[in-house]
Amino acid sequence: MRIRYPLATVAPYGPDDKTVTKLAVGIIPSEESGECSALKRWGGTKVASDEKVAKEMFSFMWQHGVKTVGTAPAILGCPHEEGEDFPTGEDCPFCPFWKGKQGSGTSDERWKAMGSLRIEPLRSSYKFWLP
C-alpha cells in the first residue's frame, strides 16, 4: 500500500511483550517533515480492547486529517518514558522484563527482528485497532 500523509503511527507499550498498558499515536504531517507534529497517549490495563479508547484514537487521527495508519507489529517497550521516568540510556527500573531490550542504549537488531509495520488507510470506523 502507498503511504499517504498525514500518517498516524500507533505504538503499543507494556511491562512485557504480551501485555499492552499504553498506546501512543503520533501524527507525521508529511514525508518531508519526518517528525511528529502531535502525540497523544492512552493508558490502562485494558487499553488495547477499550472501545472508548479506540473511538478517541480514531477521533484524534480524524482531527489531524490522517490518511494512512502504521501500526507496530509488536509491543515496542515498557510504558515508562526514557528521560522522564528514568535516565536516558539506562534500563527502566520498573519493568525488569525490558532490561537491555529497549531505549537509546540498545542496538537496532531488535527492530529488524520485529517485522514490518501494518499499513492501512484510515477507514471511517474506529474499530481498526480493536482485536
C-alpha positions in Angstrom: 0.0 0.0 0.0 1.2 3.5 -0.8 1.6 5.7 2.2 -0.4 8.9 2.1 0.1 11.8 4.5 -0.7 12.8 7.1 0.4 9.5 8.6 -0.5 8.2 12.1 1.7 5.8 13.9 0.2 3.5 16.6 2.7 2.2 19.1 1.8 -0.3 21.9 3.8 -0.4 25.1 3.7 -2.6 28.2 5.5 -4.2 31.1 6.4 -7.2 29.0 6.0 -8.3 25.3 2.5 -9.7 25.8 0.6 -7.0 27.8 -0.4 -3.7 26.3 -0.9 -1.0 29.0 -0.2 2.1 26.9 -0.9 3.2 23.3 0.7 6.2 21.7 -0.4 7.8 18.5 1.9 10.1 16.7 1.0 12.3 13.7 3.5 12.8 10.9 2.2 15.5 8.6 4.4 14.9 5.6 7.2 12.7 4.3 9.5 15.8 4.2 8.9 16.6 7.9 9.5 13.1 9.2 8.7 14.2 12.7 5.6 14.1 14.8 3.5 17.2 14.9 1.1 15.8 17.5 1.3 13.0 20.0 -1.3 11.5 22.3 -1.1 8.6 24.8 -3.7 6.3 26.4 -3.1 4.0 29.3 -4.7 1.3 31.4 -4.9 -2.4 31.9 -7.5 -2.9 29.1 -6.4 -0.1 26.8 -5.9 -2.4 23.8 -9.5 -3.6 23.9 -11.3 -0.5 25.2 -13.9 0.8 22.7 -13.8 4.3 24.2 -10.0 4.5 23.7 -10.4 3.2 20.1 -13.0 6.0 19.4 -10.7 8.6 21.0 -7.7 7.4 18.9 -9.9 7.5 15.7 -11.1 11.0 16.6 -7.6 12.2 17.2 -6.4 10.9 13.8 -9.5 12.2 12.1 -9.0 15.7 13.6 -5.4 15.7 12.1 -6.6 14.6 8.6 -4.8 11.3 8.8 -4.9 9.3 5.5 -2.7 6.3 6.5 -2.1 4.4 9.8 1.0 2.5 10.5 0.7 0.1 13.5 3.7 -1.5 15.2 3.6 -5.3 14.9 4.7 -5.9 18.5 4.9 -4.2 21.8 7.8 -1.7 21.5 8.9 -1.5 25.1 7.9 -0.5 28.6 5.2 2.2 29.2 7.6 4.4 31.1 9.3 7.4 29.4 13.1 7.3 28.9 14.5 10.6 30.2 11.3 11.4 32.1 10.6 8.3 34.3 14.2 7.0 34.3 17.5 8.3 33.0 18.2 8.3 29.2 20.4 5.4 28.1 19.5 3.3 31.2 17.1 0.5 31.8 13.7 1.1 33.3 13.8 0.2 37.0 10.1 -0.5 37.0 10.0 -3.1 34.1 12.6 -5.8 34.6 11.4 -7.7 31.5 12.8 -5.0 29.2 16.3 -4.8 30.8 18.8 -4.5 27.9 16.0 -4.7 25.3 14.9 -1.1 24.8 15.9 2.5 24.9 18.7 4.5 23.3 21.4 2.2 24.6 20.2 -0.9 22.6 21.1 -2.0 19.1 18.9 -1.9 16.0 18.8 -5.7 15.8 15.6 -5.8 17.9 13.8 -3.6 15.5 14.9 -5.6 12.5 13.6 -8.8 14.1 10.2 -7.2 14.8 8.9 -7.3 11.3 7.0 -4.7 9.2 4.5 -2.1 10.2 0.9 -2.9 9.5 0.0 -0.1 7.0 -3.6 0.6 6.1 -5.8 3.6 5.2 -7.8 5.3 8.0 -11.2 4.0 7.4 -14.5 5.5 8.5 -14.5 3.2 11.5 -12.6 3.4 14.7 -12.6 -0.4 15.1 -9.4 -0.8 13.1 -7.5 -1.1 16.3 -9.8 -3.4 18.3 -8.9 -7.1 18.3 
